[in-house]
Structures are given as structure tokens and as C-alpha cells.
Amino acid sequence: MHYQFETIHPFPDGSGRLGRLLIPLVLLARGRLRAPLLDPSPEIKSRRQEYVDRLLAVSLEGRWTEWIAFFLEIARGSSRESIDLTSRLEALREDYLRKVQEARSAGLLAKLIDRIFAQPLLSIPQAQKLLRVTYRAAKLHVDRLCELGIREPWAGTSQPRLHWARGVVASLAEGRALIGGRGSDEPLQRELPL
């Protein structure tokens, strides 16, 4: 399917991204994945020339066996990265929960911690809705997470002020050229969708 889509190349821009996105979507639809955790893009980008050469070899010479073997290598590398990412995020979650327990903070903070991994950006009104508490109580809970170093204010936002989870974003970006060698938080913040 991926080869066929890339061969057709239906769009002047974005065909590659869409073709890579189709891989986990098809695997999800066929029940081969339970969650969209497989991202082949970093593996494909790291072996870009070989990827292009193998696609072309199928088109020109019918070299399907080599293409399938190469694609399975890409899937294996992507799977390993997904496993590593999941492990990093699980360890981070355990660390956050430990900080909350050591600080003898309210049980509602655990709910906010779980939300961090689904939604690294959060406003106080969103926390209020999630926790079903008053605005003041939600603000106190978000402030407590900031004191513990779990969340922090997002630079330049107001009304409502957003807070982000730097550790989660850094874990997601690790191994991908999102933060490599950059000294400030600004590149990390630019990577999050608002």
C-alpha cells in the first residue's frame, strides 16, 4: 500500500508525509496495532536515499523481495523507537506520581498527571473542567504541579494562560531533531500545536 501510494504520488506537496501516515492507519484499521504508536518517518528519513532507491528498484525491476525486506527493517526500527518512547513516558509518569505522593498533594493531581500525556498543553479552565472543581481550586492544583516542576507556564500566553509539560515534550522530541543541540525552550514550544 505504501509503495503504491508513493508511486502514484498524488499531491505536489505532502505525499511523503501522507504516505508515511497511512502505514499506522492501515495497521490500526486491520487490527495489527492497538494504538497509533508506529511512526516510520524517522527511520525512513535516516535511510532516505536507500528508501528512494528501493522504491525505484520495484518500479523499474520488480524487486519486491528487497523492498519488503527493507520495509520490515524500517518497521522493526520504528517499533523499537516506539517501545523506547513508551518506556520513557512510563518512567516519567512514575516519577511525576512519586513527586506528588512525596509532596502529600491531593489525589486530583494524579488525574492532571495522567492528562499530561494526552495533552501536554493545559489551561486552568481545562483543568477546572477535567477535575470538576472551581477555577480557584484548579489554579491551585496547576500551581502545585508547577512548584513540583511537572508543569510550567507557556511563554507568551495569557487569557487563558497555558501551562506545558516540558518533560513530556522533551521525551517525545528525544531522538528526533526537534531539540537537538538547541539551547532554549523556544524550539520545544514551537513544536506543540496550539
C-alpha positions as CSV (number, residue, x, y, z in Angstrom):
1,M,0.0,0.0,0.0
2,H,2.8,2.4,0.9
3,Y,4.7,1.7,-2.2
4,Q,1.7,2.1,-4.4
5,F,0.8,5.4,-2.8
6,E,4.3,6.8,-3.1
7,T,4.4,5.6,-6.8
8,I,1.2,7.4,-7.6
9,H,2.4,10.5,-5.6
10,P,-1.0,12.2,-5.9
11,F,-0.1,15.6,-4.3
12,P,2.5,18.2,-5.4
13,D,3.5,18.5,-1.7
14,G,2.8,16.3,1.3
15,S,2.6,12.9,-0.5
16,G,5.5,11.6,1.6
17,R,4.0,12.6,4.9
18,L,0.6,11.3,4.0
19,G,2.2,8.0,2.7
20,R,4.0,7.5,6.0
21,L,0.9,8.4,8.0
22,L,-1.1,5.7,6.1
23,I,1.2,3.0,7.5
24,P,0.0,3.1,11.1
25,L,-3.6,4.0,10.0
26,V,-3.9,0.9,7.8
27,L,-2.3,-1.3,10.6
28,L,-4.8,0.1,13.0
29,A,-7.7,-0.5,10.7
30,R,-6.6,-4.1,10.2
31,G,-6.2,-4.7,13.9
32,R,-2.4,-5.1,13.8
33,L,-1.9,-2.1,16.1
34,R,-4.0,-1.2,19.1
35,A,-2.7,2.4,19.2
36,P,-1.0,4.6,16.6
37,L,2.4,4.2,18.1
38,L,4.3,3.2,15.0
39,D,6.0,6.2,13.3
40,P,8.2,5.2,10.4
41,S,9.2,8.7,9.5
42,P,12.5,9.0,11.5
43,E,13.7,5.6,10.2
44,I,12.7,6.4,6.6
45,K,14.4,9.9,6.8
46,S,17.6,8.4,8.3
47,R,17.8,6.0,5.3
48,R,16.2,8.3,2.7
49,Q,18.5,7.5,-0.2
50,E,18.2,3.8,0.3
51,Y,14.4,4.2,0.6
52,V,14.1,6.1,-2.7
53,D,16.5,3.6,-4.4
54,R,14.4,0.6,-3.2
55,L,11.1,2.2,-4.3
56,L,12.6,2.9,-7.7
57,A,14.0,-0.7,-8.0
58,V,10.5,-2.0,-7.5
59,S,9.2,0.2,-10.2
60,L,12.0,-0.4,-12.7
61,E,13.0,-4.0,-11.9
62,G,10.1,-5.5,-9.9
63,R,12.4,-6.0,-6.9
64,W,9.6,-6.7,-4.4
65,T,11.5,-9.1,-2.1
66,E,14.2,-6.5,-1.4
67,W,11.6,-3.8,-0.9
68,I,9.6,-5.9,1.6
69,A,12.8,-6.9,3.5
70,F,13.8,-3.2,3.6
71,F,10.3,-2.1,4.7
72,L,10.4,-4.7,7.5
73,E,13.7,-3.3,8.7
74,I,12.1,0.1,8.8
75,A,9.1,-1.3,10.7
76,R,11.4,-3.0,13.2
77,G,13.4,0.1,13.8
78,S,10.2,2.2,14.2
79,S,8.8,-0.4,16.6
80,R,12.0,-0.2,18.8
81,E,11.7,3.6,18.9
82,S,8.0,3.3,19.9
83,I,8.9,0.8,22.7
84,D,11.7,3.2,23.9
85,L,9.4,6.2,23.8
86,T,6.7,4.3,25.7
87,S,9.2,3.2,28.3
88,R,10.5,6.8,28.7
89,L,6.9,8.1,29.1
90,E,6.0,5.4,31.6
91,A,9.1,6.2,33.7
92,L,8.3,9.9,33.6
93,R,4.7,9.2,34.7
94,E,6.0,7.2,37.6
95,D,8.4,10.0,38.5
96,Y,5.6,12.5,38.4
97,L,3.3,10.3,40.6
98,R,6.2,9.8,43.1
99,K,6.7,13.6,43.3
100,V,3.0,14.1,44.0
101,Q,2.9,11.4,46.7
102,E,6.1,12.6,48.4
103,A,4.6,16.1,48.5
104,R,1.5,14.7,50.0
105,S,-0.6,16.5,47.5
106,A,-4.2,16.0,46.7
107,G,-5.4,12.9,44.8
108,L,-6.7,15.2,42.0
109,L,-3.2,15.9,40.9
110,A,-2.8,12.3,39.7
111,K,-5.7,13.0,37.3
112,L,-3.9,16.0,36.0
113,I,-0.7,14.0,35.6
114,D,-2.5,11.4,33.5
115,R,-3.9,14.2,31.3
116,I,-0.3,15.5,30.7
117,F,0.4,12.6,28.5
118,A,-2.6,13.1,26.3
119,Q,-2.5,16.9,26.4
120,P,0.9,18.5,27.2
121,L,-0.7,21.9,27.0
122,L,-3.3,22.8,29.5
123,S,-5.2,25.9,30.6
124,I,-6.7,26.4,34.1
125,P,-10.2,26.4,32.6
126,Q,-9.4,23.0,31.0
127,A,-8.1,21.7,34.4
128,Q,-11.2,23.0,36.1
129,K,-13.5,21.1,33.6
130,L,-11.4,17.9,33.9
131,L,-11.3,18.0,37.8
132,R,-14.9,19.3,38.2
133,V,-13.7,21.9,40.7
134,T,-13.8,25.7,41.0
135,Y,-11.5,27.9,39.0
136,R,-9.5,28.7,42.1
137,A,-9.1,25.0,43.1
138,A,-8.0,24.2,39.5
139,K,-5.5,27.0,39.6
140,L,-4.1,25.8,43.0
141,H,-3.7,22.3,41.5
142,V,-1.9,23.6,38.4
143,D,0.3,25.9,40.5
144,R,1.2,22.8,42.7
145,L,2.3,20.9,39.6
146,C,4.4,24.0,38.6
147,E,6.0,24.0,42.1
148,L,6.9,20.3,41.7
149,G,8.5,21.0,38.3
150,I,5.9,19.0,36.4
151,R,4.2,21.8,34.5
152,E,5.3,25.4,33.8
153,P,3.8,28.4,32.2
154,W,3.9,28.6,28.5
155,A,5.8,31.7,27.5
156,G,3.8,34.5,25.9
157,T,0.3,33.1,26.6
158,S,-2.5,34.8,28.6
159,Q,-6.2,34.7,28.9
160,P,-6.2,31.8,29.5
161,R,-2.6,31.1,30.4
162,L,-1.4,27.8,29.1
163,H,0.9,25.5,31.1
164,W,3.0,22.9,29.4
165,A,4.8,19.7,30.5
166,R,8.4,20.2,29.4
167,G,9.4,16.6,30.4
168,V,6.7,15.0,28.2
169,V,7.5,17.2,25.2
170,A,11.3,16.6,25.6
171,S,10.6,12.8,25.8
172,L,8.5,13.0,22.6
173,A,11.2,15.0,20.9
174,E,14.1,12.9,22.1
175,G,15.9,11.2,19.2
176,R,14.2,13.5,16.7
177,A,15.8,16.7,15.6
178,L,13.3,18.8,17.5
179,I,15.6,19.8,20.3
180,G,19.0,18.5,19.2
181,G,21.6,21.0,20.3
182,R,19.2,23.9,20.8
183,G,19.8,25.9,24.0
184,S,16.4,27.4,24.7
185,D,12.9,26.2,25.3
186,E,11.5,28.2,22.4
187,P,12.1,25.4,19.8
188,L,10.3,22.9,22.0
189,Q,7.4,25.2,22.5
190,R,7.2,25.8,18.7
191,E,6.7,22.0,18.2
192,L,3.5,21.9,20.2
193,P,0.3,22.5,18.3
194,L,-1.9,25.3,19.8
